[in-house]
Amino acid sequence: MLGNMAETPVAFMIATFAVLAVFVVVDLFIIGRKPHVPSTKECVQHIAFFVVAALIFGGIIWAVAGSKPAVEFYSGWMTEYSLSIDNLFVFVIIMSNFAVPKELQKYVLSVGITVALVLRGIFILVGAAIIQRFTWVFFLFGAFLIVTALKLVTGHDDDEEYHENGLIRALRKVMNITDEYDGEKLRTVKNGQRFWTPMLIVFLTIGTTDVMFAFDSIPAIFGLTKDPFIVFTSNVFALLGLQQLYFLLGKLLDQLVYLPVGLSIVLGFIGVKLVMEALSGNSLPFINGGQPVAWVPEVPTWLSLVVIVCALGGSALASVLKMKQEERREQLQSAGGDEA
């Protein structure tokens, strides 16, 4: 399972895991446990720190392991970061639906991101093991990503909405759950009787949502690299600073109108790339007699990075331009109304 990790020195990987562990503990369990709404300055500083850290880390990979794994890291990190931003839409809806107090939202996000890290770590290990034994799984990954891309671009992606699942509805029926929060507590006492607080439901909802997100992100990253080390570090850097990004973007999230289009291009490209890789290493007997399809070209790593940068950068720029256009239109309407 770890054969593809040979290009990255073991000592470097151990040092990376140690530093990332410190980052995670500080970001989620020290800073994240302070029950407050972070200021814009605090959010920008944290996000800038982790973005610069990711850029530096990619440069270090380039120095110790070569350009290919470094480009794979940058491609994977940008893709996962963009998916994480898209996932913030759902977190906003969950926080709103459960009326989570503003001062507790940072804590809820820190728990949610911790669960996401654990789940993605498990998914990565399982995915790497499956890929090494069954290369035809790329056909499934590729098809899934292409379908997801089509849903995003047509506006039929269920991830943009939150629907309370059966587990949550069942818990509400069999457990005493109060409607009032008691700080970070999962249990509280009212009139001498013990109740679960809504925080339990919020954590379960965030956790089940994280599983859904992992199904999107893990096939996407494996379409860019087969190195579990690059896959995992890309995910960690994409999740670090996410809670600050949540507060920084806030209501601006719904103004990133073209982000789904950019993501659909990226996921569609990776999906096609996975299918092409599956064809070039084919072993399924009903395709080309069980032989690899020789005419399928190999997509270079640099091309993946170019497509990701252009698609995501273009969608972000288009969203900003549209936002500015809407602001000018509102100003003109307001000026016209004042004259009338």
MOQUI-V848848 format. One record per pair of residues at least 6 apart in sequence whose C-alpha atoms are under 6 Angstrom apart, sorted by the first residue. I is the first residue (numbers start at 1). J is the second residue. Records with the same first field share a line. If there is no record, write none. Layout:
BEGIN
I: J, J
END
This chain:
BEGIN
1: 128, 129
4: 227
5: 227
7: 65
8: 65
28: 110
32: 106, 107, 110
33: 107
35: 103, 104
36: 103
37: 103
43: 244
47: 241
58: 70
61: 70
62: 70
72: 225
73: 230
75: 305
76: 221, 234
77: 234, 238
80: 238
81: 238
90: 160
109: 243
112: 206
116: 210
136: 278
138: 274, 278
139: 275, 278
141: 219
142: 271, 274, 275
145: 267, 271
146: 268, 271
149: 264, 267, 268
151: 157
152: 260, 264
153: 261, 264
176: 195
177: 195, 196, 197
178: 197
181: 197
186: 196, 197, 199, 200
187: 195, 196, 197
188: 194, 195
189: 195
223: 270, 274
256: 319
257: 319
258: 315, 319
259: 315
262: 311, 312, 315
266: 308
279: 293
280: 292, 293, 296
281: 292
282: 291, 292
283: 290, 291
284: 290
END
